[in-house]
Amino acid sequence: MTPRILVVDDDPHIREVICFALEKAGMTTEVASDGEAALRQFRKRPADMLVLDIGMPELDGLGVCRELRKLSDVPILFLSARDE
């Protein structure tokens, strides 16, 4: 079965690049542009893994992670543009 990866980032270019690489590796991708959309999508159809941006407006990646941990222990790979 092909793994489904939910890619969550507010930058469309970053989502595109990540999805391209994952799909080239044989995975199926879905995207969300913000934290609330990611939670809605995950509740409807849980993914096998998330690639999650930490620095999103509104509900950031850490907030999404906190909410997801109430539902699942799905693996999460964090993205960050922070330099600290």
mmCIF file of the N, C-alpha and C atoms, coordinates in Angstrom:
data_MODEL
# 
_entry.id   MODEL 
# 
loop_
_atom_site.group_PDB 
_atom_site.id 
_atom_site.type_symbol 
_atom_site.label_atom_id 
_atom_site.label_alt_id 
_atom_site.label_comp_id 
_atom_site.label_asym_id 
_atom_site.label_entity_id 
_atom_site.label_seq_id 
_atom_site.pdbx_PDB_ins_code 
_atom_site.Cartn_x 
_atom_site.Cartn_y 
_atom_site.Cartn_z 
_atom_site.occupancy 
_atom_site.B_iso_or_equiv 
_atom_site.pdbx_formal_charge 
_atom_site.auth_seq_id 
_atom_site.auth_comp_id 
_atom_site.auth_asym_id 
_atom_site.auth_atom_id 
_atom_site.pdbx_PDB_model_num 
ATOM 1   N N  . MET A 1 1  ? 0.838   -1.180 0.000  1.00 0.00 ? 1  MET A N  1 
ATOM 2   C CA . MET A 1 1  ? 0.000   0.000  0.000  1.00 0.00 ? 1  MET A CA 1 
ATOM 3   C C  . MET A 1 1  ? 0.889   1.250  0.000  1.00 0.00 ? 1  MET A C  1 
ATOM 4   N N  . THR A 1 2  ? 0.570   2.211  -0.813 1.00 0.00 ? 2  THR A N  1 
ATOM 5   C CA . THR A 1 2  ? 1.345   3.440  -0.931 1.00 0.00 ? 2  THR A CA 1 
ATOM 6   C C  . THR A 1 2  ? 1.080   4.364  0.253  1.00 0.00 ? 2  THR A C  1 
ATOM 7   N N  . PRO A 1 3  ? 2.146   4.827  0.936  1.00 0.00 ? 3  PRO A N  1 
ATOM 8   C CA . PRO A 1 3  ? 1.944   5.758  2.064  1.00 0.00 ? 3  PRO A CA 1 
ATOM 9   C C  . PRO A 1 3  ? 1.344   7.082  1.590  1.00 0.00 ? 3  PRO A C  1 
ATOM 10  N N  . ARG A 1 4  ? 0.407   7.600  2.376  1.00 0.00 ? 4  ARG A N  1 
ATOM 11  C CA . ARG A 1 4  ? -0.186  8.911  2.106  1.00 0.00 ? 4  ARG A CA 1 
ATOM 12  C C  . ARG A 1 4  ? 0.413   9.920  3.069  1.00 0.00 ? 4  ARG A C  1 
ATOM 13  N N  . ILE A 1 5  ? 0.975   10.976 2.518  1.00 0.00 ? 5  ILE A N  1 
ATOM 14  C CA . ILE A 1 5  ? 1.639   12.006 3.314  1.00 0.00 ? 5  ILE A CA 1 
ATOM 15  C C  . ILE A 1 5  ? 0.841   13.307 3.185  1.00 0.00 ? 5  ILE A C  1 
ATOM 16  N N  . LEU A 1 6  ? 0.517   13.905 4.327  1.00 0.00 ? 6  LEU A N  1 
ATOM 17  C CA . LEU A 1 6  ? -0.146  15.208 4.339  1.00 0.00 ? 6  LEU A CA 1 
ATOM 18  C C  . LEU A 1 6  ? 0.922   16.279 4.513  1.00 0.00 ? 6  LEU A C  1 
ATOM 19  N N  . VAL A 1 7  ? 1.049   17.144 3.511  1.00 0.00 ? 7  VAL A N  1 
ATOM 20  C CA . VAL A 1 7  ? 2.043   18.220 3.514  1.00 0.00 ? 7  VAL A CA 1 
ATOM 21  C C  . VAL A 1 7  ? 1.327   19.513 3.887  1.00 0.00 ? 7  VAL A C  1 
ATOM 22  N N  . VAL A 1 8  ? 1.766   20.134 4.987  1.00 0.00 ? 8  VAL A N  1 
ATOM 23  C CA . VAL A 1 8  ? 1.091   21.321 5.504  1.00 0.00 ? 8  VAL A CA 1 
ATOM 24  C C  . VAL A 1 8  ? 2.082   22.475 5.558  1.00 0.00 ? 8  VAL A C  1 
ATOM 25  N N  . ASP A 1 9  ? 1.832   23.472 4.716  1.00 0.00 ? 9  ASP A N  1 
ATOM 26  C CA . ASP A 1 9  ? 2.687   24.664 4.686  1.00 0.00 ? 9  ASP A CA 1 
ATOM 27  C C  . ASP A 1 9  ? 1.893   25.795 4.067  1.00 0.00 ? 9  ASP A C  1 
ATOM 28  N N  . ASP A 1 10 ? 2.083   27.013 4.553  1.00 0.00 ? 10 ASP A N  1 
ATOM 29  C CA . ASP A 1 10 ? 1.359   28.150 3.996  1.00 0.00 ? 10 ASP A CA 1 
ATOM 30  C C  . ASP A 1 10 ? 1.999   28.677 2.714  1.00 0.00 ? 10 ASP A C  1 
ATOM 31  N N  . ASP A 1 11 ? 3.172   28.208 2.356  1.00 0.00 ? 11 ASP A N  1 
ATOM 32  C CA . ASP A 1 11 ? 3.861   28.638 1.139  1.00 0.00 ? 11 ASP A CA 1 
ATOM 33  C C  . ASP A 1 11 ? 3.612   27.617 0.023  1.00 0.00 ? 11 ASP A C  1 
ATOM 34  N N  . PRO A 1 12 ? 2.881   28.009 -1.025 1.00 0.00 ? 12 PRO A N  1 
ATOM 35  C CA . PRO A 1 12 ? 2.555   27.053 -2.092 1.00 0.00 ? 12 PRO A CA 1 
ATOM 36  C C  . PRO A 1 12 ? 3.789   26.483 -2.800 1.00 0.00 ? 12 PRO A C  1 
ATOM 37  N N  . HIS A 1 13 ? 4.834   27.269 -2.926 1.00 0.00 ? 13 HIS A N  1 
ATOM 38  C CA . HIS A 1 13 ? 6.052   26.779 -3.587 1.00 0.00 ? 13 HIS A CA 1 
ATOM 39  C C  . HIS A 1 13 ? 6.704   25.659 -2.775 1.00 0.00 ? 13 HIS A C  1 
ATOM 40  N N  . ILE A 1 14 ? 6.761   25.823 -1.485 1.00 0.00 ? 14 ILE A N  1 
ATOM 41  C CA . ILE A 1 14 ? 7.348   24.789 -0.624 1.00 0.00 ? 14 ILE A CA 1 
ATOM 42  C C  . ILE A 1 14 ? 6.504   23.516 -0.681 1.00 0.00 ? 14 ILE A C  1 
ATOM 43  N N  . ARG A 1 15 ? 5.172   23.668 -0.628 1.00 0.00 ? 15 ARG A N  1 
ATOM 44  C CA . ARG A 1 15 ? 4.293   22.489 -0.754 1.00 0.00 ? 15 ARG A CA 1 
ATOM 45  C C  . ARG A 1 15 ? 4.566   21.761 -2.062 1.00 0.00 ? 15 ARG A C  1 
ATOM 46  N N  . GLU A 1 16 ? 4.695   22.507 -3.131 1.00 0.00 ? 16 GLU A N  1 
ATOM 47  C CA . GLU A 1 16 ? 4.927   21.922 -4.460 1.00 0.00 ? 16 GLU A CA 1 
ATOM 48  C C  . GLU A 1 16 ? 6.239   21.140 -4.508 1.00 0.00 ? 16 GLU A C  1 
ATOM 49  N N  . VAL A 1 17 ? 7.304   21.719 -3.990 1.00 0.00 ? 17 VAL A N  1 
ATOM 50  C CA . VAL A 1 17 ? 8.618   21.066 -4.010 1.00 0.00 ? 17 VAL A CA 1 
ATOM 51  C C  . VAL A 1 17 ? 8.606   19.786 -3.169 1.00 0.00 ? 17 VAL A C  1 
ATOM 52  N N  . ILE A 1 18 ? 8.016   19.856 -1.984 1.00 0.00 ? 18 ILE A N  1 
ATOM 53  C CA . ILE A 1 18 ? 7.969   18.689 -1.112 1.00 0.00 ? 18 ILE A CA 1 
ATOM 54  C C  . ILE A 1 18 ? 7.122   17.582 -1.743 1.00 0.00 ? 18 ILE A C  1 
ATOM 55  N N  . CYS A 1 19 ? 5.977   17.942 -2.282 1.00 0.00 ? 19 CYS A N  1 
ATOM 56  C CA . CYS A 1 19 ? 5.113   16.943 -2.922 1.00 0.00 ? 19 CYS A CA 1 
ATOM 57  C C  . CYS A 1 19 ? 5.806   16.302 -4.115 1.00 0.00 ? 19 CYS A C  1 
ATOM 58  N N  . PHE A 1 20 ? 6.503   17.093 -4.899 1.00 0.00 ? 20 PHE A N  1 
ATOM 59  C CA . PHE A 1 20 ? 7.234   16.550 -6.053 1.00 0.00 ? 20 PHE A CA 1 
ATOM 60  C C  . PHE A 1 20 ? 8.217   15.473 -5.599 1.00 0.00 ? 20 PHE A C  1 
ATOM 61  N N  . ALA A 1 21 ? 8.997   15.782 -4.570 1.00 0.00 ? 21 ALA A N  1 
ATOM 62  C CA . ALA A 1 21 ? 10.001  14.829 -4.090 1.00 0.00 ? 21 ALA A CA 1 
ATOM 63  C C  . ALA A 1 21 ? 9.348   13.571 -3.512 1.00 0.00 ? 21 ALA A C  1 
ATOM 64  N N  . LEU A 1 22 ? 8.289   13.729 -2.744 1.00 0.00 ? 22 LEU A N  1 
ATOM 65  C CA . LEU A 1 22 ? 7.618   12.575 -2.143 1.00 0.00 ? 22 LEU A CA 1 
ATOM 66  C C  . LEU A 1 22 ? 6.956   11.700 -3.207 1.00 0.00 ? 22 LEU A C  1 
ATOM 67  N N  . GLU A 1 23 ? 6.325   12.327 -4.188 1.00 0.00 ? 23 GLU A N  1 
ATOM 68  C CA . GLU A 1 23 ? 5.675   11.565 -5.247 1.00 0.00 ? 23 GLU A CA 1 
ATOM 69  C C  . GLU A 1 23 ? 6.697   10.845 -6.124 1.00 0.00 ? 23 GLU A C  1 
ATOM 70  N N  . LYS A 1 24 ? 7.837   11.483 -6.338 1.00 0.00 ? 24 LYS A N  1 
ATOM 71  C CA . LYS A 1 24 ? 8.912   10.837 -7.098 1.00 0.00 ? 24 LYS A CA 1 
ATOM 72  C C  . LYS A 1 24 ? 9.426   9.596  -6.359 1.00 0.00 ? 24 LYS A C  1 
ATOM 73  N N  . ALA A 1 25 ? 9.338   9.616  -5.031 1.00 0.00 ? 25 ALA A N  1 
ATOM 74  C CA . ALA A 1 25 ? 9.745   8.481  -4.206 1.00 0.00 ? 25 ALA A CA 1 
ATOM 75  C C  . ALA A 1 25 ? 8.632   7.432  -4.075 1.00 0.00 ? 25 ALA A C  1 
ATOM 76  N N  . GLY A 1 26 ? 7.511   7.648  -4.763 1.00 0.00 ? 26 GLY A N  1 
ATOM 77  C CA . GLY A 1 26 ? 6.441   6.655  -4.792 1.00 0.00 ? 26 GLY A CA 1 
ATOM 78  C C  . GLY A 1 26 ? 5.349   6.828  -3.764 1.00 0.00 ? 26 GLY A C  1 
ATOM 79  N N  . MET A 1 27 ? 5.294   7.979  -3.128 1.00 0.00 ? 27 MET A N  1 
ATOM 80  C CA . MET A 1 27 ? 4.269   8.222  -2.107 1.00 0.00 ? 27 MET A CA 1 
ATOM 81  C C  . MET A 1 27 ? 3.133   9.055  -2.689 1.00 0.00 ? 27 MET A C  1 
ATOM 82  N N  . THR A 1 28 ? 1.998   8.995  -2.041 1.00 0.00 ? 28 THR A N  1 
ATOM 83  C CA . THR A 1 28 ? 0.852   9.808  -2.404 1.00 0.00 ? 28 THR A CA 1 
ATOM 84  C C  . THR A 1 28 ? 0.820   11.001 -1.464 1.00 0.00 ? 28 THR A C  1 
ATOM 85  N N  . THR A 1 29 ? 0.545   12.185 -2.001 1.00 0.00 ? 29 THR A N  1 
ATOM 86  C CA . THR A 1 29 ? 0.520   13.378 -1.156 1.00 0.00 ? 29 THR A CA 1 
ATOM 87  C C  . THR A 1 29 ? -0.845  14.049 -1.188 1.00 0.00 ? 29 THR A C  1 
ATOM 88  N N  . GLU A 1 30 ? -1.144  14.693 -0.086 1.00 0.00 ? 30 GLU A N  1 
ATOM 89  C CA . GLU A 1 30 ? -2.270  15.599 0.027  1.00 0.00 ? 30 GLU A CA 1 
ATOM 90  C C  . GLU A 1 30 ? -1.711  16.867 0.635  1.00 0.00 ? 30 GLU A C  1 
ATOM 91  N N  . VAL A 1 31 ? -2.362  17.993 0.409  1.00 0.00 ? 31 VAL A N  1 
ATOM 92  C CA . VAL A 1 31 ? -1.836  19.255 0.926  1.00 0.00 ? 31 VAL A CA 1 
ATOM 93  C C  . VAL A 1 31 ? -2.884  20.013 1.720  1.00 0.00 ? 31 VAL A C  1 
ATOM 94  N N  . ALA A 1 32 ? -2.385  20.832 2.635  1.00 0.00 ? 32 ALA A N  1 
ATOM 95  C CA . ALA A 1 32 ? -3.203  21.784 3.378  1.00 0.00 ? 32 ALA A CA 1 
ATOM 96  C C  . ALA A 1 32 ? -2.381  23.057 3.508  1.00 0.00 ? 32 ALA A C  1 
ATOM 97  N N  . SER A 1 33 ? -3.041  24.201 3.403  1.00 0.00 ? 33 SER A N  1 
ATOM 98  C CA . SER A 1 33 ? -2.323  25.475 3.424  1.00 0.00 ? 33 SER A CA 1 
ATOM 99  C C  . SER A 1 33 ? -2.299  26.134 4.792  1.00 0.00 ? 33 SER A C  1 
ATOM 100 N N  . ASP A 1 34 ? -2.995  25.540 5.767  1.00 0.00 ? 34 ASP A N  1 
ATOM 101 C CA . ASP A 1 34 ? -2.952  26.088 7.121  1.00 0.00 ? 34 ASP A CA 1 
ATOM 102 C C  . ASP A 1 34 ? -3.284  24.993 8.131  1.00 0.00 ? 34 ASP A C  1 
ATOM 103 N N  . GLY A 1 35 ? -3.087  25.301 9.389  1.00 0.00 ? 35 GLY A N  1 
ATOM 104 C CA . GLY A 1 35 ? -3.265  24.323 10.444 1.00 0.00 ? 35 GLY A CA 1 
ATOM 105 C C  . GLY A 1 35 ? -4.685  23.822 10.598 1.00 0.00 ? 35 GLY A C  1 
ATOM 106 N N  . GLU A 1 36 ? -5.652  24.721 10.507 1.00 0.00 ? 36 GLU A N  1 
ATOM 107 C CA . GLU A 1 36 ? -7.053  24.316 10.645 1.00 0.00 ? 36 GLU A CA 1 
ATOM 108 C C  . GLU A 1 36 ? -7.456  23.362 9.527  1.00 0.00 ? 36 GLU A C  1 
ATOM 109 N N  . ALA A 1 37 ? -7.036  23.672 8.300  1.00 0.00 ? 37 ALA A N  1 
ATOM 110 C CA . ALA A 1 37 ? -7.346  22.788 7.163  1.00 0.00 ? 37 ALA A CA 1 
ATOM 111 C C  . ALA A 1 37 ? -6.694  21.427 7.354  1.00 0.00 ? 37 ALA A C  1 
ATOM 112 N N  . ALA A 1 38 ? -5.480  21.400 7.883  1.00 0.00 ? 38 ALA A N  1 
ATOM 113 C CA . ALA A 1 38 ? -4.780  20.141 8.122  1.00 0.00 ? 38 ALA A CA 1 
ATOM 114 C C  . ALA A 1 38 ? -5.547  19.276 9.119  1.00 0.00 ? 38 ALA A C  1 
ATOM 115 N N  . LEU A 1 39 ? -6.021  19.876 10.192 1.00 0.00 ? 39 LEU A N  1 
ATOM 116 C CA . LEU A 1 39 ? -6.781  19.121 11.190 1.00 0.00 ? 39 LEU A CA 1 
ATOM 117 C C  . LEU A 1 39 ? -8.085  18.590 10.610 1.00 0.00 ? 39 LEU A C  1 
ATOM 118 N N  . ARG A 1 40 ? -8.779  19.402 9.818  1.00 0.00 ? 40 ARG A N  1 
ATOM 119 C CA . ARG A 1 40 ? -10.022 18.943 9.183  1.00 0.00 ? 40 ARG A CA 1 
ATOM 120 C C  . ARG A 1 40 ? -9.750  17.747 8.275  1.00 0.00 ? 40 ARG A C  1 
ATOM 121 N N  . GLN A 1 41 ? -8.713  17.872 7.441  1.00 0.00 ? 41 GLN A N  1 
ATOM 122 C CA . GLN A 1 41 ? -8.381  16.785 6.517  1.00 0.00 ? 41 GLN A CA 1 
ATOM 123 C C  . GLN A 1 41 ? -7.995  15.523 7.274  1.00 0.00 ? 41 GLN A C  1 
ATOM 124 N N  . PHE A 1 42 ? -7.190  15.662 8.306  1.00 0.00 ? 42 PHE A N  1 
ATOM 125 C CA . PHE A 1 42 ? -6.734  14.497 9.052  1.00 0.00 ? 42 PHE A CA 1 
ATOM 126 C C  . PHE A 1 42 ? -7.904  13.805 9.743  1.00 0.00 ? 42 PHE A C  1 
ATOM 127 N N  . ARG A 1 43 ? -8.839  14.575 10.262 1.00 0.00 ? 43 ARG A N  1 
ATOM 128 C CA . ARG A 1 43 ? -9.998  13.974 10.937 1.00 0.00 ? 43 ARG A CA 1 
ATOM 129 C C  . ARG A 1 43 ? -10.867 13.199 9.952  1.00 0.00 ? 43 ARG A C  1 
ATOM 130 N N  . LYS A 1 44 ? -10.988 13.713 8.729  1.00 0.00 ? 44 LYS A N  1 
ATOM 131 C CA . LYS A 1 44 ? -11.793 13.027 7.703  1.00 0.00 ? 44 LYS A CA 1 
ATOM 132 C C  . LYS A 1 44 ? -11.106 11.778 7.193  1.00 0.00 ? 44 LYS A C  1 
ATOM 133 N N  . ARG A 1 45 ? -9.789  11.899 6.963  1.00 0.00 ? 45 ARG A N  1 
ATOM 134 C CA . ARG A 1 45 ? -9.027  10.791 6.378  1.00 0.00 ? 45 ARG A CA 1 
ATOM 135 C C  . ARG A 1 45 ? -7.592  10.859 6.895  1.00 0.00 ? 45 ARG A C  1 
ATOM 136 N N  . PRO A 1 46 ? -7.293  10.137 7.964  1.00 0.00 ? 46 PRO A N  1 
ATOM 137 C CA . PRO A 1 46 ? -5.947  10.207 8.545  1.00 0.00 ? 46 PRO A CA 1 
ATOM 138 C C  . PRO A 1 46 ? -4.857  9.810  7.547  1.00 0.00 ? 46 PRO A C  1 
ATOM 139 N N  . ALA A 1 47 ? -3.784  10.570 7.560  1.00 0.00 ? 47 ALA A N  1 
ATOM 140 C CA . ALA A 1 47 ? -2.624  10.290 6.716  1.00 0.00 ? 47 ALA A CA 1 
ATOM 141 C C  . ALA A 1 47 ? -1.680  9.345  7.456  1.00 0.00 ? 47 ALA A C  1 
ATOM 142 N N  . ASP A 1 48 ? -0.732  8.771  6.721  1.00 0.00 ? 48 ASP A N  1 
ATOM 143 C CA . ASP A 1 48 ? 0.264   7.891  7.320  1.00 0.00 ? 48 ASP A CA 1 
ATOM 144 C C  . ASP A 1 48 ? 1.398   8.682  7.963  1.00 0.00 ? 48 ASP A C  1 
ATOM 145 N N  . MET A 1 49 ? 1.577   9.930  7.509  1.00 0.00 ? 49 MET A N  1 
ATOM 146 C CA . MET A 1 49 ? 2.630   10.799 8.038  1.00 0.00 ? 49 MET A CA 1 
ATOM 147 C C  . MET A 1 49 ? 2.299   12.238 7.663  1.00 0.00 ? 49 MET A C  1 
ATOM 148 N N  . LEU A 1 50 ? 2.816   13.196 8.443  1.00 0.00 ? 50 LEU A N  1 
ATOM 149 C CA . LEU A 1 50 ? 2.663   14.606 8.116  1.00 0.00 ? 50 LEU A CA 1 
ATOM 150 C C  . LEU A 1 50 ? 4.029   15.254 7.948  1.00 0.00 ? 50 LEU A C  1 
ATOM 151 N N  . VAL A 1 51 ? 4.112   16.156 6.991  1.00 0.00 ? 51 VAL A N  1 
ATOM 152 C CA . VAL A 1 51 ? 5.234   17.081 6.885  1.00 0.00 ? 51 VAL A CA 1 
ATOM 153 C C  . VAL A 1 51 ? 4.611   18.421 7.242  1.00 0.00 ? 51 VAL A C  1 
ATOM 154 N N  . LEU A 1 52 ? 5.056   19.000 8.350  1.00 0.00 ? 52 LEU A N  1 
ATOM 155 C CA . LEU A 1 52 ? 4.340   20.105 8.975  1.00 0.00 ? 52 LEU A CA 1 
ATOM 156 C C  . LEU A 1 52 ? 5.242   21.303 9.207  1.00 0.00 ? 52 LEU A C  1 
ATOM 157 N N  . ASP A 1 53 ? 4.856   22.442 8.642  1.00 0.00 ? 53 ASP A N  1 
ATOM 158 C CA . ASP A 1 53 ? 5.577   23.699 8.848  1.00 0.00 ? 53 ASP A CA 1 
ATOM 159 C C  . ASP A 1 53 ? 5.294   24.203 10.261 1.00 0.00 ? 53 ASP A C  1 
ATOM 160 N N  . ILE A 1 54 ? 6.329   24.619 10.953 1.00 0.00 ? 54 ILE A N  1 
ATOM 161 C CA . ILE A 1 54 ? 6.146   25.147 12.304 1.00 0.00 ? 54 ILE A CA 1 
ATOM 162 C C  . ILE A 1 54 ? 5.583   26.563 12.256 1.00 0.00 ? 54 ILE A C  1 
ATOM 163 N N  . GLY A 1 55 ? 6.114   27.408 11.363 1.00 0.00 ? 55 GLY A N  1 
ATOM 164 C CA . GLY A 1 55 ? 5.780   28.826 11.372 1.00 0.00 ? 55 GLY A CA 1 
ATOM 165 C C  . GLY A 1 55 ? 4.663   29.226 10.439 1.00 0.00 ? 55 GLY A C  1 
ATOM 166 N N  . MET A 1 56 ? 3.435   28.820 10.755 1.00 0.00 ? 56 MET A N  1 
ATOM 167 C CA . MET A 1 56 ? 2.280   29.233 9.957  1.00 0.00 ? 56 MET A CA 1 
ATOM 168 C C  . MET A 1 56 ? 1.464   30.239 10.751 1.00 0.00 ? 56 MET A C  1 
ATOM 169 N N  . PRO A 1 57 ? 0.769   31.136 10.047 1.00 0.00 ? 57 PRO A N  1 
ATOM 170 C CA . PRO A 1 57 ? -0.099  32.083 10.760 1.00 0.00 ? 57 PRO A CA 1 
ATOM 171 C C  . PRO A 1 57 ? -1.309  31.349 11.346 1.00 0.00 ? 57 PRO A C  1 
ATOM 172 N N  . GLU A 1 58 ? -2.006  32.007 12.232 1.00 0.00 ? 58 GLU A N  1 
ATOM 173 C CA . GLU A 1 58 ? -3.171  31.441 12.909 1.00 0.00 ? 58 GLU A CA 1 
ATOM 174 C C  . GLU A 1 58 ? -2.739  30.259 13.776 1.00 0.00 ? 58 GLU A C  1 
ATOM 175 N N  . LEU A 1 59 ? -3.056  29.052 13.362 1.00 0.00 ? 59 LEU A N  1 
ATOM 176 C CA . LEU A 1 59 ? -2.684  27.854 14.116 1.00 0.00 ? 59 LEU A CA 1 
ATOM 177 C C  . LEU A 1 59 ? -1.355  27.333 13.570 1.00 0.00 ? 59 LEU A C  1 
ATOM 178 N N  . ASP A 1 60 ? -0.288  27.487 14.348 1.00 0.00 ? 60 ASP A N  1 
ATOM 179 C CA . ASP A 1 60 ? 1.035   27.074 13.864 1.00 0.00 ? 60 ASP A CA 1 
ATOM 180 C C  . ASP A 1 60 ? 1.220   25.562 13.962 1.00 0.00 ? 60 ASP A C  1 
ATOM 181 N N  . GLY A 1 61 ? 2.353   25.088 13.470 1.00 0.00 ? 61 GLY A N  1 
ATOM 182 C CA . GLY A 1 61 ? 2.625   23.662 13.435 1.00 0.00 ? 61 GLY A CA 1 
ATOM 183 C C  . GLY A 1 61 ? 2.650   22.998 14.796 1.00 0.00 ? 61 GLY A C  1 
ATOM 184 N N  . LEU A 1 62 ? 3.126   23.710 15.804 1.00 0.00 ? 62 LEU A N  1 
ATOM 185 C CA . LEU A 1 62 ? 3.148   23.135 17.148 1.00 0.00 ? 62 LEU A CA 1 
ATOM 186 C C  . LEU A 1 62 ? 1.729   22.955 17.692 1.00 0.00 ? 62 LEU A C  1 
ATOM 187 N N  . GLY A 1 63 ? 0.863   23.908 17.392 1.00 0.00 ? 63 GLY A N  1 
ATOM 188 C CA . GLY A 1 63 ? -0.544  23.788 17.789 1.00 0.00 ? 63 GLY A CA 1 
ATOM 189 C C  . GLY A 1 63 ? -1.231  22.628 17.072 1.00 0.00 ? 63 GLY A C  1 
ATOM 190 N N  . VAL A 1 64 ? -0.923  22.463 15.804 1.00 0.00 ? 64 VAL A N  1 
ATOM 191 C CA . VAL A 1 64 ? -1.471  21.331 15.045 1.00 0.00 ? 64 VAL A CA 1 
ATOM 192 C C  . VAL A 1 64 ? -0.996  20.027 15.670 1.00 0.00 ? 64 VAL A C  1 
ATOM 193 N N  . CYS A 1 65 ? 0.275   19.962 15.998 1.00 0.00 ? 65 CYS A N  1 
ATOM 194 C CA . CYS A 1 65 ? 0.842   18.764 16.610 1.00 0.00 ? 65 CYS A CA 1 
ATOM 195 C C  . CYS A 1 65 ? 0.141   18.441 17.929 1.00 0.00 ? 65 CYS A C  1 
ATOM 196 N N  . ARG A 1 66 ? -0.084  19.443 18.756 1.00 0.00 ? 66 ARG A N  1 
ATOM 197 C CA . ARG A 1 66 ? -0.762  19.219 20.039 1.00 0.00 ? 66 ARG A CA 1 
ATOM 198 C C  . ARG A 1 66 ? -2.148  18.611 19.833 1.00 0.00 ? 66 ARG A C  1 
ATOM 199 N N  . GLU A 1 67 ? -2.881  19.159 18.850 1.00 0.00 ? 67 GLU A N  1 
ATOM 200 C CA . GLU A 1 67 ? -4.223  18.649 18.575 1.00 0.00 ? 67 GLU A CA 1 
ATOM 201 C C  . GLU A 1 67 ? -4.178  17.238 17.993 1.00 0.00 ? 67 GLU A C  1 
ATOM 202 N N  . LEU A 1 68 ? -3.226  16.991 17.098 1.00 0.00 ? 68 LEU A N  1 
ATOM 203 C CA . LEU A 1 68 ? -3.118  15.662 16.497 1.00 0.00 ? 68 LEU A CA 1 
ATOM 204 C C  . LEU A 1 68 ? -2.764  14.602 17.521 1.00 0.00 ? 68 LEU A C  1 
ATOM 205 N N  . ARG A 1 69 ? -1.955  14.959 18.502 1.00 0.00 ? 69 ARG A N  1 
ATOM 206 C CA . ARG A 1 69 ? -1.549  13.996 19.515 1.00 0.00 ? 69 ARG A CA 1 
ATOM 207 C C  . ARG A 1 69 ? -2.719  13.553 20.391 1.00 0.00 ? 69 ARG A C  1 
ATOM 208 N N  . LYS A 1 70 ? -3.799  14.321 20.401 1.00 0.00 ? 70 LYS A N  1 
ATOM 209 C CA . LYS A 1 70 ? -5.004  13.908 21.108 1.00 0.00 ? 70 LYS A CA 1 
ATOM 210 C C  . LYS A 1 70 ? -5.732  12.804 20.344 1.00 0.00 ? 70 LYS A C  1 
ATOM 211 N N  . LEU A 1 71 ? -5.471  12.733 19.018 1.00 0.00 ? 71 LEU A N  1 
ATOM 212 C CA . LEU A 1 71 ? -6.166  11.789 18.142 1.00 0.00 ? 71 LEU A CA 1 
ATOM 213 C C  . LEU A 1 71 ? -5.313  10.612 17.702 1.00 0.00 ? 71 LEU A C  1 
ATOM 214 N N  . SER A 1 72 ? -4.004  10.841 17.580 1.00 0.00 ? 72 SER A N  1 
ATOM 215 C CA . SER A 1 72 ? -3.174  9.871  16.872 1.00 0.00 ? 72 SER A CA 1 
ATOM 216 C C  . SER A 1 72 ? -1.705  10.006 17.270 1.00 0.00 ? 72 SER A C  1 
ATOM 217 N N  . ASP A 1 73 ? -0.964  8.957  16.996 1.00 0.00 ? 73 ASP A N  1 
ATOM 218 C CA . ASP A 1 73 ? 0.491   9.021  17.160 1.00 0.00 ? 73 ASP A CA 1 
ATOM 219 C C  . ASP A 1 73 ? 1.176   8.985  15.793 1.00 0.00 ? 73 ASP A C  1 
ATOM 220 N N  . VAL A 1 74 ? 0.513   9.547  14.793 1.00 0.00 ? 74 VAL A N  1 
ATOM 221 C CA . VAL A 1 74 ? 1.043   9.612  13.430 1.00 0.00 ? 74 VAL A CA 1 
ATOM 222 C C  . VAL A 1 74 ? 2.434   10.257 13.441 1.00 0.00 ? 74 VAL A C  1 
ATOM 223 N N  . PRO A 1 75 ? 3.381   9.732  12.650 1.00 0.00 ? 75 PRO A N  1 
ATOM 224 C CA . PRO A 1 75 ? 4.692   10.387 12.563 1.00 0.00 ? 75 PRO A CA 1 
ATOM 225 C C  . PRO A 1 75 ? 4.577   11.786 11.954 1.00 0.00 ? 75 PRO A C  1 
ATOM 226 N N  . ILE A 1 76 ? 5.335   12.726 12.524 1.00 0.00 ? 76 ILE A N  1 
ATOM 227 C CA . ILE A 1 76 ? 5.318   14.115 12.040 1.00 0.00 ? 76 ILE A CA 1 
ATOM 228 C C  . ILE A 1 76 ? 6.752   14.546 11.800 1.00 0.00 ? 76 ILE A C  1 
ATOM 229 N N  . LEU A 1 77 ? 7.003   15.070 10.614 1.00 0.00 ? 77 LEU A N  1 
ATOM 230 C CA . LEU A 1 77 ? 8.284   15.663 10.267 1.00 0.00 ? 77 LEU A CA 1 
ATOM 231 C C  . LEU A 1 77 ? 8.068   17.175 10.233 1.00 0.00 ? 77 LEU A C  1 
ATOM 232 N N  . PHE A 1 78 ? 8.788   17.912 11.087 1.00 0.00 ? 78 PHE A N  1 
ATOM 233 C CA . PHE A 1 78 ? 8.620   19.358 11.157 1.00 0.00 ? 78 PHE A CA 1 
ATOM 234 C C  . PHE A 1 78 ? 9.532   20.064 10.177 1.00 0.00 ? 78 PHE A C  1 
ATOM 235 N N  . LEU A 1 79 ? 8.995   21.127 9.568  1.00 0.00 ? 79 LEU A N  1 
ATOM 236 C CA . LEU A 1 79 ? 9.777   22.043 8.731  1.00 0.00 ? 79 LEU A CA 1 
ATOM 237 C C  . LEU A 1 79 ? 9.905   23.350 9.486  1.00 0.00 ? 79 LEU A C  1 
ATOM 238 N N  . SER A 1 80 ? 11.048  24.002 9.319  1.00 0.00 ? 80 SER A N  1 
ATOM 239 C CA . SER A 1 80 ? 11.211  25.288 9.971  1.00 0.00 ? 80 SER A CA 1 
ATOM 240 C C  . SER A 1 80 ? 12.154  26.169 9.158  1.00 0.00 ? 80 SER A C  1 
ATOM 241 N N  . ALA A 1 81 ? 11.814  27.435 9.063  1.00 0.00 ? 81 ALA A N  1 
ATOM 242 C CA . ALA A 1 81 ? 12.695  28.407 8.443  1.00 0.00 ? 81 ALA A CA 1 
ATOM 243 C C  . ALA A 1 81 ? 13.401  29.233 9.519  1.00 0.00 ? 81 ALA A C  1 
ATOM 244 N N  . ARG A 1 82 ? 13.204  28.872 10.759 1.00 0.00 ? 82 ARG A N  1 
ATOM 245 C CA . ARG A 1 82 ? 13.826  29.597 11.869 1.00 0.00 ? 82 ARG A CA 1 
ATOM 246 C C  . ARG A 1 82 ? 15.336  29.381 11.855 1.00 0.00 ? 82 ARG A C  1 
ATOM 247 N N  . ASP A 1 83 ? 16.041  30.416 12.262 1.00 0.00 ? 83 ASP A N  1 
ATOM 248 C CA . ASP A 1 83 ? 17.491  30.296 12.300 1.00 0.00 ? 83 ASP A CA 1 
ATOM 249 C C  . ASP A 1 83 ? 18.018  30.144 13.723 1.00 0.00 ? 83 ASP A C  1 
ATOM 250 N N  . GLU A 1 84 ? 17.125  29.981 14.688 1.00 0.00 ? 84 GLU A N  1 
ATOM 251 C CA . GLU A 1 84 ? 17.529  29.810 16.088 1.00 0.00 ? 84 GLU A CA 1 
ATOM 252 C C  . GLU A 1 84 ? 17.395  28.380 16.527 1.00 0.00 ? 84 GLU A C  1 
# 
